[in-house]
Amino acid sequence: MIGRWRKRLSGESEKPLPIQMESQGKMFRGSARNRILITMGVFFAFYAVIGVRLVQFGLEEPPASGAPASRVTASRPDIVDRNGEVLATDIKTFSLFGEPRRIVDADEAIEKLMTVLPDLNYEQTYRRLKSGTGFVWLRRQLSPRQQAEIMALGIPGIGFRTEKKRFYPGSSTASHVLGLVNIDNKGISGMEKYIDAQGLADLQESGLALPENLEPFKLSMDLRVQHIVHDELLQAMQRYKAKAAGGVVLNAKTGEVVAMASVPDYDPNNPVNALEKDRMNRVSAGLFEMGSTFKSFTLAMALDSGLVKLTDTFDATRPIRIGRHTIRDFHGKHRVLTVPEVFLYSSNIGTGKMAEVVGIQGHRDYLTKMGLLSRMQTELPEVATPTQPKVWKQIHSLTISFGHGISTTPLQTAVAAAAVINGGKLIHPTFLPRTEEQANYDAVQVMSEKTSREMRYLFRVNVLKGSGRRAEVPGYYVGGKTGTAEKVVNGRYSNDKKFNNFIAAFPINDPEYVVLAFVDEPEPAEGQHSATAGLNSAVMAGNIIRRSAPLLGVKPDFGHDIEPLLVAYQ
């Protein structure tokens, strides 16, 4: 050992040393390779675990969401008109929901959502997203574009549910007839509500209301005629600067409602103003004193009673005075009038005296029989109940004879007018298709055919020579009666505010359709100094007939008119 150290100190090398260093290098290289292999193994194992977990996550069911499952029970049948044109249908829409437990940053989520939905209520949405519940609605019924833009935001805890939304291609054209559905696609008004009551709601609850199982629901309406009526009403409101207007086209032989509209109305696709008072359905849910159109029923009553003949006369020289009340004619002739003249000149005195001939109880019974004093029977839920005096006295009978003192709906008035001119058959109105045979099965004979024939004659006389001249449509033999009623304001009749209406029937020699048009609180049209029914509602009815008669299949006839008039005109 000492010798070995000496050799090292003297600088002499020892032969075994290179062998030892080579051995040490091999050991170093071996340990480095092992470390690399171990490191690689660790990495491979780590990524293998990640890969396995990713596969497991991919195979696992997604975590349950708090969102309710989609419900096929929300489906509704299409509503179509008598020609198969779609009036209402379901479309797919998307509703936005949030899962507060999965929301990372509520403020950030809301700020992002408001870039797509700027009208989103910040405070309300914040409370919902911080509620800690499993599910909250944020916005129902979004468009596909809104859904795509929100999805692109990539907000955790935000999702969509596919739902059904009701879509009305005609917008406001038939809104009061079709009605509305709520956010869950349940009918809440109009024919939508009626459809639910006929069993759709039960099918939805049982899960059987599948779209492929729902047949289209057909109405009696004609979309083409409905558009005409709606268009004429809008023009009339503008032309006469009126508060409202309405109209109905009724099949006189079947009772089918072919068209019905009331304006102002609303868009059922966005019914934000549907509950405003002025947008109510005035045709079936509005009550009005109908004015002189009621004289049609008074004359029909008098003639049908047998106590009055078409050739009789009534003295209209002086007003009728009863107690503190005085009944005058608007444009009095101050002479004796024949029955046709009473109708032609719309004499309050003459019709009042006819009511006296029949008697108070007979008058009330007759109007009840005509369906004018009780709630109308039809499918539409929005139907008002007429008002009348609790106790009928002589003054009531006199004023009711010319349309003041009771309030009824325009649709009821049109139905009663149909009975007056169709041969005396009272047919309850329907919004569903009905044949003439089906209508006759349930019809009630409320007057003789002879009386109905005489009333058709009087209707035609009034259009040819009376206040209904502006409703005449060449070739269609229009007959009708005007009604200008003063409205009650603060308990008294107003000279300035009127409810004007016109009842028309065509062709009057064999009536197929009844048209009633009204305008509420009209002003004189440009170039006119008055706003009576003959100057506005008669024009509206004539325009509706002119545009719709060809579409309804009524052929014009330019032959001979009705028999020579019996009236001696002054």
CORLINNOR-V349774 format. One record per backbone hydrogen bond with DSSP energy under -0.5 kcal/mol. NH is the residue of the N-H (numbers start at 1). CO is the residue of the C=O. Records with the same first field share a line. If there is no record, write none. Layout:
NH->CO ; CO
//
This chain:
5->1
6->2
7->3
8->4
9->5
10->6
11->8
12->7
17->14
18->15
20->16
21->17
22->18
23->19
24->20
25->21
26->22
27->23
28->24
29->25
30->26
31->27
32->28
33->29
34->30
35->31
36->32
37->33
38->34
39->35
40->36
41->37
42->38
43->39
44->40
45->41
46->42
47->43
48->44
49->45
50->46
51->47
52->48
53->49
54->50
55->51
56->52
57->53
58->54
59->55
60->56
66->134
72->70
74->71
75->72
79->88
80->78 ; 217
81->85
82->221
84->81
87->79
88->79
89->167
91->165
93->163
94->142
95->161
96->139
97->159
98->136
99->157
100->98
101->133
102->99
103->99 ; 100
109->105
110->106
111->107
112->108
113->109
114->110
115->112
116->113
117->113
118->116
120->117
122->120
125->121
126->122
127->123
128->124
129->125
130->126
131->128
136->98
138->96
139->96
142->94
147->143
148->144
149->145
150->146
151->147
152->148
153->150
154->150 ; 151
156->154
158->155
159->97
161->95
163->93
165->91
167->89
169->167
171->168
173->170
175->172
177->174
178->174
179->175
182->186
185->182
188->180
189->180
191->177
192->178 ; 189
193->189 ; 190
194->190
195->191
196->192
197->193
198->194 ; 195
199->196
200->195
201->196
203->199
204->200
205->201
206->202
207->203 ; 204
208->203
209->203
210->208
213->210
214->210 ; 211
215->213
217->78
218->216
219->80
220->431
222->258
223->221
226->222
227->223
228->224
229->225
230->226
231->227
232->228
233->229
234->230
235->231
236->232
237->233
238->234
239->235
240->236
241->237
242->237
243->520
244->520
245->263
246->518
247->261
248->516
249->259
250->514
251->256
252->250 ; 512
253->512
255->251
257->430
258->249 ; 256
259->249
261->247
263->245
268->266
270->267
271->268
272->270
274->271
276->273
279->276
280->277
282->280
285->281
288->408
290->288
291->403
293->290
294->291
295->292
296->293
297->294
298->294
299->295
300->296
301->297
302->298
303->299
304->300
305->301
306->302 ; 303
307->302
308->302
312->309
314->337
316->314 ; 335
320->327
321->319
322->320 ; 325
325->322
327->320
328->326
332->329
334->316
337->314
339->312
340->310
342->338
343->339
344->340
345->341
346->343
347->342
348->346
351->347
352->348
353->349
354->350
355->351
356->352
357->353
358->354
359->355
363->359
364->360
365->361
366->362
367->363
368->364
369->365
370->366
371->368
372->367
373->367
376->384
378->376
383->381
384->284
386->384
387->407
393->391
397->393
398->394
399->395
400->396
401->397
402->398 ; 399
403->400
404->399
407->387
408->288
410->282
411->283
413->409
414->410
415->411
416->412
417->413
418->414
419->415
420->416
421->417
422->418
424->419
426->424 ; 444
427->425
430->255
439->435
440->436
441->437
442->438 ; 439
443->439
444->426
446->424 ; 444
447->424
452->448
453->449
454->450
455->451
456->452
457->453
458->454
459->455
460->456
461->457
462->458
463->459
464->460
465->461
466->461 ; 462
467->344
468->462
469->466
471->468
472->469
476->473
479->505
480->459
481->503
483->501
485->483 ; 499
487->497
489->487 ; 492
492->489
494->487
498->496
499->485
500->498 ; 519
501->483
502->517
503->481
504->502 ; 515
505->479
506->513
507->476
508->477
510->507
511->508
512->506
513->506
514->250
515->504
516->248
517->502
518->246
519->500
520->244
521->498 ; 519
523->240
528->525
535->532
536->532 ; 533
538->533
540->536
541->537
542->538
543->539
544->540
545->541
546->542
547->543
548->544
549->545
552->548
553->550
554->549
555->553
557->475
569->567
//
